[in-house]
Amino acid sequence: MAKDYPIPAGFLERETEIKKSRFIARVAPVGSRDEVHQWLEQAHRDHPDARHICWAYQIGRPGSAAEAAMNDDGEPSGTAGKPILNVIQHKDMGDVLVMVIRYFGGIKLGAGGLVRAYAGAAESVLAEVGRVVQQPVEAVRVILPFAAEQPLRHWCGVHGAAVADITYGTAVTARVEVPLDQAQVFAAFCDAQKLDYRFESQGT
């Protein structure tokens, strides 16, 4: 589903070293707890010898996230997951997971040092990752004659809509994703073309 708030544009990794400990920070867009688990499993596969893989995520709109969680993964309580989550929350970004993979370098950092290290690692990757905002869309099912397909595609190109799915039978059936602010304009277009259409959010 399209989001009208910033989410990470994709995966990014950055590494920092503090007193011989390596901190490898990763950010990824996530839309569910399952996706979080998949990214964490990948991190464990990539870094089986790491001492700690700490993380935090929030799913949903920044400031009112539907779900958020964090994990210190063996670091002293509150020194890893919470600092990572705090940085995420200050970035005004939703649907985001940050993992910080630590290879211990033999020098203890202390609680304050760990908080600064994990927050700094999260900041390093979140400051560089791109952001995308997906405008909310309305899905519309349209049944049209073959001759109307080209005008439909032209309308979509002009108004920022997309033909998400199309099937051909005795007529053409298309699923069109229309920007929310263009929904009434699209309805008027369909009426003018005498097309059979139904907004999917309104039920059958």
MIDOSE-1310 file (N, C-alpha, C; in nm, 2 decimals, decimal comma, always signed):
residues 204
makd	+0,08/-0,12/+0,00/+0,00/+0,00/+0,00/+0,09/+0,13/+0,00; +0,05/+0,22/-0,07/+0,13/+0,35/-0,08/+0,13/+0,42/+0,05; +0,24/+0,49/+0,08/+0,25/+0,56/+0,20/+0,27/+0,71/+0,17; +0,21/+0,79/+0,25/+0,22/+0,94/+0,23/+0,32/+0,99/+0,34
ypip	+0,41/+0,91/+0,38/+0,52/+0,96/+0,47/+0,65/+0,90/+0,42; +0,76/+0,96/+0,46/+0,89/+0,91/+0,41/+0,93/+0,77/+0,46; +0,98/+0,69/+0,37/+1,03/+0,56/+0,41/+1,17/+0,55/+0,34; +1,26/+0,46/+0,39/+1,39/+0,44/+0,32/+1,37/+0,40/+0,18
agfl	+1,46/+0,46/+0,09/+1,45/+0,43/-0,05/+1,50/+0,29/-0,08; +1,58/+0,23/+0,01/+1,63/+0,10/-0,02/+1,73/+0,06/+0,09; +1,81/-0,04/+0,07/+1,91/-0,09/+0,17/+2,04/-0,01/+0,16; +2,10/+0,02/+0,27/+2,22/+0,09/+0,28/+2,30/+0,04/+0,40
eret	+2,44/+0,03/+0,38/+2,52/-0,01/+0,49/+2,64/+0,09/+0,50; +2,67/+0,12/+0,63/+2,79/+0,20/+0,66/+2,86/+0,14/+0,78; +3,00/+0,16/+0,78/+3,08/+0,10/+0,89/+3,16/+0,21/+0,96; +3,17/+0,20/+1,09/+3,25/+0,29/+1,17/+3,33/+0,20/+1,26
eikk	+3,45/+0,26/+1,31/+3,53/+0,19/+1,41/+3,55/+0,28/+1,53; +3,53/+0,22/+1,64/+3,55/+0,29/+1,77/+3,63/+0,21/+1,87; +3,74/+0,25/+1,90/+3,83/+0,18/+1,99/+3,85/+0,03/+1,95; +3,87/+0,01/+1,82/+3,90/-0,12/+1,76/+3,77/-0,21/+1,75
srfi	+3,66/-0,16/+1,80/+3,53/-0,24/+1,77/+3,48/-0,19/+1,63; +3,43/-0,28/+1,55/+3,37/-0,24/+1,43/+3,22/-0,24/+1,45; +3,16/-0,13/+1,40/+3,01/-0,12/+1,40/+2,96/-0,10/+1,26; +2,89/-0,20/+1,21/+2,84/-0,21/+1,08/+2,69/-0,18/+1,08
arva	+2,65/-0,06/+1,04/+2,51/-0,02/+1,04/+2,44/-0,05/+0,91; +2,32/-0,11/+0,92/+2,24/-0,14/+0,80/+2,10/-0,08/+0,82; +2,05/-0,02/+0,71/+1,91/+0,03/+0,71/+1,83/-0,04/+0,60; +1,71/-0,07/+0,62/+1,62/-0,13/+0,52/+1,48/-0,09/+0,54
pvgs	+1,40/-0,08/+0,43/+1,26/-0,05/+0,44/+1,19/-0,18/+0,48; +1,09/-0,17/+0,57/+1,02/-0,29/+0,62/+0,87/-0,26/+0,63; +0,79/-0,35/+0,59/+0,64/-0,32/+0,61/+0,57/-0,42/+0,70; +0,65/-0,52/+0,75/+0,59/-0,62/+0,84/+0,70/-0,68/+0,93
rdev	+0,65/-0,75/+1,04/+0,74/-0,81/+1,13/+0,82/-0,93/+1,05; +0,75/-0,99/+0,96/+0,82/-1,10/+0,88/+0,94/-1,04/+0,80; +0,92/-0,92/+0,75/+1,03/-0,86/+0,67/+1,15/-0,83/+0,76; +1,11/-0,78/+0,89/+1,22/-0,76/+0,99/+1,30/-0,88/+1,01
hqwl	+1,23/-0,99/+1,03/+1,29/-1,12/+1,06/+1,38/-1,17/+0,95; +1,33/-1,14/+0,82/+1,41/-1,18/+0,71/+1,54/-1,10/+0,70; +1,54/-0,97/+0,73/+1,66/-0,89/+0,72/+1,75/-0,93/+0,84; +1,70/-0,96/+0,95/+1,78/-1,01/+1,06/+1,85/-1,14/+1,04
eqah	+1,78/-1,23/+0,98/+1,83/-1,36/+0,94/+1,95/-1,34/+0,84; +1,93/-1,25/+0,75/+2,03/-1,22/+0,65/+2,16/-1,16/+0,71; +2,14/-1,08/+0,81/+2,25/-1,02/+0,88/+2,33/-1,13/+0,96; +2,26/-1,22/+1,02/+2,32/-1,33/+1,09/+2,40/-1,42/+0,99
rdhp	+2,34/-1,44/+0,88/+2,41/-1,52/+0,77/+2,54/-1,45/+0,73; +2,53/-1,32/+0,71/+2,64/-1,24/+0,66/+2,75/-1,23/+0,76; +2,71/-1,23/+0,89/+2,81/-1,20/+1,00/+2,80/-1,30/+1,11; +2,82/-1,43/+1,08/+2,80/-1,53/+1,18/+2,90/-1,52/+1,30
darh	+3,01/-1,44/+1,29/+3,11/-1,43/+1,40/+3,09/-1,30/+1,47; +2,99/-1,22/+1,44/+2,98/-1,09/+1,51/+2,94/-1,12/+1,66; +2,99/-1,03/+1,74/+2,96/-1,04/+1,89/+2,81/-1,01/+1,91; +2,76/-0,90/+1,85/+2,63/-0,85/+1,87/+2,56/-0,81/+1,74
icwa	+2,44/-0,83/+1,72/+2,36/-0,77/+1,61/+2,24/-0,71/+1,68; +2,25/-0,58/+1,71/+2,14/-0,50/+1,78/+2,06/-0,43/+1,67; +1,93/-0,41/+1,71/+1,84/-0,35/+1,61/+1,73/-0,28/+1,67; +1,66/-0,20/+1,59/+1,53/-0,13/+1,62/+1,46/-0,11/+1,50
yqig	+1,33/-0,10/+1,51/+1,25/-0,07/+1,39/+1,12/+0,00/+1,43; +1,06/+0,07/+1,33/+0,92/+0,12/+1,35/+0,85/+0,10/+1,22; +0,73/+0,06/+1,23/+0,64/+0,04/+1,11/+0,52/+0,13/+1,13; +0,49/+0,20/+1,03/+0,38/+0,29/+1,03/+0,42/+0,44/+1,02
rpgs	+0,33/+0,53/+1,04/+0,35/+0,67/+1,03/+0,45/+0,72/+1,14; +0,55/+0,80/+1,11/+0,64/+0,85/+1,21/+0,55/+0,93/+1,32; +0,59/+0,91/+1,44/+0,51/+0,99/+1,55/+0,39/+0,91/+1,60; +0,34/+0,82/+1,52/+0,23/+0,73/+1,57/+0,24/+0,60/+1,51
aaea	+0,36/+0,54/+1,52/+0,39/+0,41/+1,46/+0,30/+0,30/+1,51; +0,25/+0,22/+1,42/+0,17/+0,11/+1,46/+0,24/+0,00/+1,54; +0,37/-0,01/+1,51/+0,45/-0,11/+1,58/+0,60/-0,06/+1,58; +0,66/-0,09/+1,70/+0,80/-0,06/+1,71/+0,86/-0,16/+1,81
amnd	+0,99/-0,19/+1,79/+1,06/-0,28/+1,88/+1,21/-0,26/+1,87; +1,28/-0,31/+1,97/+1,42/-0,30/+1,97/+1,48/-0,42/+2,05; +1,61/-0,44/+2,03/+1,68/-0,55/+2,09/+1,83/-0,51/+2,11; +1,88/-0,54/+2,23/+2,02/-0,51/+2,27/+2,11/-0,63/+2,24
dgep	+2,05/-0,75/+2,21/+2,13/-0,86/+2,17/+2,26/-0,89/+2,26; +2,24/-0,88/+2,39/+2,35/-0,92/+2,48/+2,43/-0,80/+2,53; +2,41/-0,68/+2,47/+2,47/-0,56/+2,52/+2,40/-0,52/+2,65; +2,46/-0,44/+2,74/+2,39/-0,40/+2,86/+2,26/-0,33/+2,83
sgta	+2,15/-0,36/+2,90/+2,02/-0,31/+2,88/+2,01/-0,16/+2,85; +1,95/-0,12/+2,74/+1,93/+0,02/+2,71/+2,05/+0,09/+2,64; +2,16/+0,01/+2,61/+2,27/+0,07/+2,55/+2,28/+0,06/+2,40; +2,19/-0,02/+2,34/+2,20/-0,04/+2,20/+2,07/-0,02/+2,12
gkpi	+1,97/-0,11/+2,15/+1,84/-0,10/+2,08/+1,77/+0,04/+2,10; +1,77/+0,09/+2,23/+1,70/+0,21/+2,26/+1,77/+0,33/+2,19; +1,90/+0,34/+2,19/+1,97/+0,45/+2,12/+1,94/+0,45/+1,97; +1,94/+0,33/+1,91/+1,90/+0,31/+1,77/+1,76/+0,36/+1,74
lnvi	+1,67/+0,32/+1,83/+1,53/+0,36/+1,81/+1,51/+0,51/+1,82; +1,58/+0,57/+1,92/+1,57/+0,71/+1,94/+1,61/+0,79/+1,81; +1,72/+0,74/+1,75/+1,77/+0,81/+1,63/+1,66/+0,79/+1,52; +1,61/+0,67/+1,50/+1,50/+0,65/+1,40/+1,39/+0,75/+1,43
qhkd	+1,34/+0,76/+1,55/+1,23/+0,84/+1,58/+1,25/+0,99/+1,55; +1,38/+1,03/+1,56/+1,41/+1,17/+1,54/+1,42/+1,20/+1,39; +1,43/+1,09/+1,30/+1,45/+1,11/+1,16/+1,32/+1,13/+1,08; +1,20/+1,12/+1,15/+1,07/+1,14/+1,08/+1,06/+1,05/+0,96
mgdv	+1,09/+0,92/+0,99/+1,08/+0,82/+0,88/+1,01/+0,70/+0,93; +0,92/+0,64/+0,85/+0,84/+0,52/+0,89/+0,89/+0,40/+0,81; +0,84/+0,28/+0,85/+0,87/+0,16/+0,79/+1,02/+0,13/+0,77; +1,09/+0,15/+0,88/+1,24/+0,15/+0,88/+1,29/+0,05/+0,99
lvmv	+1,39/-0,02/+0,94/+1,47/-0,11/+1,03/+1,62/-0,07/+1,03; +1,68/-0,06/+1,14/+1,82/-0,03/+1,15/+1,88/-0,14/+1,23; +1,98/-0,21/+1,18/+2,06/-0,31/+1,25/+2,20/-0,26/+1,26; +2,26/-0,28/+1,38/+2,40/-0,25/+1,40/+2,48/-0,37/+1,44
iryf	+2,57/-0,42/+1,36/+2,65/-0,54/+1,38/+2,78/-0,50/+1,44; +2,81/-0,56/+1,56/+2,93/-0,52/+1,63/+3,03/-0,64/+1,64; +3,15/-0,61/+1,59/+3,27/-0,70/+1,62/+3,35/-0,64/+1,73; +3,36/-0,70/+1,84/+3,42/-0,65/+1,96/+3,57/-0,64/+1,94
ggik	+3,63/-0,53/+1,97/+3,77/-0,51/+1,94/+3,86/-0,53/+2,06; +3,81/-0,57/+2,18/+3,89/-0,60/+2,30/+3,89/-0,48/+2,40; +3,84/-0,37/+2,36/+3,84/-0,25/+2,46/+3,69/-0,22/+2,49; +3,66/-0,23/+2,62/+3,53/-0,20/+2,67/+3,50/-0,05/+2,66
lgag	+3,38/-0,02/+2,61/+3,34/+0,12/+2,59/+3,26/+0,18/+2,71; +3,21/+0,10/+2,80/+3,13/+0,15/+2,90/+2,99/+0,18/+2,85; +2,89/+0,20/+2,94/+2,75/+0,22/+2,90/+2,74/+0,34/+2,82; +2,79/+0,45/+2,86/+2,78/+0,58/+2,79/+2,85/+0,57/+2,65
glvr	+2,96/+0,50/+2,65/+3,03/+0,48/+2,52/+2,95/+0,40/+2,42; +2,88/+0,29/+2,48/+2,80/+0,21/+2,39/+2,68/+0,29/+2,33; +2,62/+0,36/+2,42/+2,50/+0,44/+2,37/+2,55/+0,54/+2,26; +2,66/+0,61/+2,28/+2,71/+0,70/+2,17/+2,75/+0,62/+2,05
ayag	+2,81/+0,50/+2,06/+2,85/+0,43/+1,95/+2,73/+0,38/+1,86; +2,63/+0,32/+1,93/+2,52/+0,27/+1,86/+2,43/+0,38/+1,80; +2,42/+0,49/+1,87/+2,34/+0,60/+1,82/+2,42/+0,66/+1,70; +2,55/+0,67/+1,71/+2,63/+0,72/+1,60/+2,63/+0,64/+1,48
aaes	+2,63/+0,50/+1,50/+2,62/+0,41/+1,39/+2,49/+0,43/+1,31; +2,38/+0,43/+1,39/+2,25/+0,45/+1,33/+2,24/+0,58/+1,26; +2,29/+0,69/+1,32/+2,29/+0,82/+1,25/+2,37/+0,82/+1,12; +2,48/+0,75/+1,12/+2,56/+0,75/+1,00/+2,49/+0,69/+0,88
vlae	+2,41/+0,59/+0,90/+2,34/+0,52/+0,79/+2,21/+0,59/+0,76; +2,14/+0,64/+0,86/+2,01/+0,71/+0,83/+2,03/+0,85/+0,77; +2,15/+0,91/+0,80/+2,17/+1,04/+0,74/+2,20/+1,03/+0,59; +2,24/+0,91/+0,54/+2,27/+0,90/+0,40/+2,17/+0,82/+0,31
vgrv	+2,08/+0,75/+0,38/+1,99/+0,67/+0,30/+1,89/+0,77/+0,23; +1,85/+0,74/+0,11/+1,75/+0,82/+0,04/+1,61/+0,80/+0,10; +1,52/+0,89/+0,07/+1,39/+0,88/+0,12/+1,29/+0,88/+0,00; +1,18/+0,81/+0,01/+1,08/+0,82/-0,09/+0,95/+0,84/-0,02
vqqp	+0,86/+0,91/-0,08/+0,72/+0,92/-0,03/+0,63/+0,87/-0,14; +0,55/+0,77/-0,11/+0,46/+0,71/-0,21/+0,32/+0,77/-0,18; +0,27/+0,85/-0,27/+0,14/+0,91/-0,24/+0,03/+0,81/-0,24; -0,07/+0,82/-0,15/-0,18/+0,73/-0,14/-0,25/+0,72/-0,27
veav	-0,30/+0,60/-0,31/-0,37/+0,58/-0,43/-0,50/+0,51/-0,41; -0,59/+0,52/-0,50/-0,72/+0,45/-0,50/-0,71/+0,35/-0,62; -0,74/+0,22/-0,58/-0,75/+0,12/-0,69/-0,89/+0,12/-0,75; -0,89/+0,12/-0,88/-1,02/+0,12/-0,96/-1,02/+0,01/-1,06
rvil	-1,12/-0,07/-1,06/-1,14/-0,18/-1,16/-1,22/-0,12/-1,27; -1,17/-0,13/-1,39/-1,24/-0,07/-1,51/-1,25/-0,18/-1,62; -1,38/-0,19/-1,67/-1,40/-0,27/-1,79/-1,43/-0,18/-1,91; -1,35/-0,21/-2,01/-1,36/-0,11/-2,13/-1,34/-0,19/-2,26
pfaa	-1,39/-0,13/-2,37/-1,37/-0,19/-2,50/-1,23/-0,17/-2,54; -1,18/-0,25/-2,63/-1,04/-0,24/-2,68/-1,00/-0,10/-2,72; -1,09/-0,04/-2,79/-1,06/+0,10/-2,85/-1,04/+0,20/-2,74; -1,08/+0,17/-2,61/-1,06/+0,27/-2,51/-0,94/+0,25/-2,43
eqpl	-0,86/+0,15/-2,46/-0,74/+0,12/-2,38/-0,64/+0,23/-2,40; -0,62/+0,28/-2,52/-0,51/+0,38/-2,55/-0,55/+0,51/-2,48; -0,68/+0,56/-2,49/-0,71/+0,68/-2,42/-0,70/+0,66/-2,26; -0,72/+0,54/-2,21/-0,71/+0,52/-2,07/-0,56/+0,53/-2,03
rhwc	-0,47/+0,47/-2,11/-0,33/+0,48/-2,08/-0,28/+0,62/-2,09; -0,33/+0,69/-2,19/-0,29/+0,83/-2,20/-0,33/+0,91/-2,08; -0,46/+0,89/-2,03/-0,50/+0,96/-1,91/-0,41/+0,93/-1,79; -0,38/+0,81/-1,78/-0,29/+0,77/-1,67/-0,16/+0,84/-1,67
gvhg	-0,10/+0,84/-1,79/+0,03/+0,91/-1,81/+0,03/+1,05/-1,78; -0,08/+1,12/-1,81/-0,09/+1,27/-1,78/-0,12/+1,29/-1,63; -0,19/+1,20/-1,57/-0,24/+1,23/-1,43/-0,16/+1,15/-1,32; -0,05/+1,09/-1,36/+0,03/+1,02/-1,26/-0,04/+0,89/-1,21
aava	-0,13/+0,83/-1,28/-0,19/+0,70/-1,25/-0,11/+0,59/-1,31; -0,14/+0,47/-1,28/-0,07/+0,35/-1,33/-0,17/+0,24/-1,36; -0,15/+0,17/-1,47/-0,23/+0,05/-1,50/-0,15/-0,07/-1,43; -0,20/-0,11/-1,32/-0,13/-0,21/-1,24/-0,15/-0,35/-1,29
dity	-0,27/-0,37/-1,36/-0,30/-0,51/-1,41/-0,40/-0,50/-1,52; -0,38/-0,58/-1,62/-0,48/-0,58/-1,73/-0,50/-0,71/-1,79; -0,62/-0,75/-1,82/-0,65/-0,88/-1,88/-0,74/-0,86/-2,00; -0,73/-0,95/-2,10/-0,80/-0,93/-2,22/-0,89/-1,05/-2,24
gtav	-1,02/-1,02/-2,26/-1,12/-1,13/-2,29/-1,21/-1,07/-2,40; -1,34/-1,08/-2,38/-1,43/-1,02/-2,47/-1,42/-0,87/-2,46; -1,38/-0,82/-2,35/-1,35/-0,68/-2,33/-1,22/-0,67/-2,25; -1,17/-0,55/-2,22/-1,05/-0,53/-2,15/-1,09/-0,50/-2,00
tarv	-1,02/-0,57/-1,91/-1,04/-0,54/-1,77/-0,91/-0,49/-1,71; -0,91/-0,37/-1,65/-0,79/-0,31/-1,60/-0,80/-0,28/-1,46; -0,69/-0,29/-1,39/-0,69/-0,24/-1,25/-0,60/-0,12/-1,25; -0,65/+0,00/-1,22/-0,58/+0,12/-1,23/-0,56/+0,18/-1,09
evpl	-0,44/+0,22/-1,06/-0,40/+0,29/-0,94/-0,40/+0,44/-0,96; -0,49/+0,51/-0,90/-0,51/+0,65/-0,93/-0,47/+0,73/-0,80; -0,39/+0,83/-0,81/-0,36/+0,92/-0,70/-0,49/+0,96/-0,63; -0,49/+0,96/-0,50/-0,62/+0,99/-0,43/-0,68/+1,13/-0,47
dqaq	-0,59/+1,22/-0,49/-0,64/+1,36/-0,53/-0,69/+1,36/-0,67; -0,68/+1,25/-0,75/-0,72/+1,25/-0,89/-0,84/+1,16/-0,91; -0,89/+1,10/-0,80/-0,99/+1,00/-0,80/-1,12/+1,05/-0,87; -1,17/+1,17/-0,83/-1,29/+1,22/-0,89/-1,27/+1,26/-1,03
vfaa	-1,15/+1,31/-1,07/-1,12/+1,34/-1,21/-1,13/+1,21/-1,29; -1,08/+1,10/-1,24/-1,08/+0,98/-1,31/-1,22/+0,93/-1,33; -1,30/+0,94/-1,22/-1,44/+0,90/-1,23/-1,51/+0,98/-1,35; -1,48/+1,11/-1,36/-1,54/+1,19/-1,46/-1,50/+1,15/-1,60
fcda	-1,37/+1,11/-1,61/-1,31/+1,06/-1,74/-1,39/+0,93/-1,78; -1,41/+0,84/-1,68/-1,48/+0,71/-1,71/-1,62/+0,74/-1,75; -1,69/+0,83/-1,68/-1,83/+0,86/-1,72/-1,83/+0,92/-1,86; -1,74/+1,00/-1,89/-1,74/+1,06/-2,03/-1,71/+0,96/-2,14
qkld	-1,63/+0,86/-2,10/-1,60/+0,75/-2,20/-1,70/+0,64/-2,19; -1,80/+0,65/-2,10/-1,90/+0,54/-2,08/-1,83/+0,41/-2,04; -1,74/+0,42/-1,95/-1,67/+0,30/-1,90/-1,73/+0,25/-1,77; -1,73/+0,11/-1,76/-1,78/+0,05/-1,64/-1,67/+0,05/-1,54
yrfe	-1,68/+0,11/-1,42/-1,57/+0,12/-1,33/-1,62/+0,10/-1,18; -1,53/+0,06/-1,10/-1,57/+0,04/-0,96/-1,44/+0,07/-0,87; -1,46/+0,16/-0,77/-1,35/+0,18/-0,68/-1,35/+0,07/-0,58; -1,23/+0,00/-0,57/-1,23/-0,12/-0,50/-1,25/-0,10/-0,35
sqgt	-1,21/+0,02/-0,30/-1,22/+0,04/-0,16/-1,37/+0,06/-0,11; -1,45/+0,07/-0,21/-1,60/+0,09/-0,18/-1,67/-0,05/-0,18; -1,60/-0,16/-0,20/-1,66/-0,29/-0,20/-1,72/-0,32/-0,33; -1,78/-0,44/-0,33/-1,84/-0,49/-0,46/-1,98/-0,45/-0,47
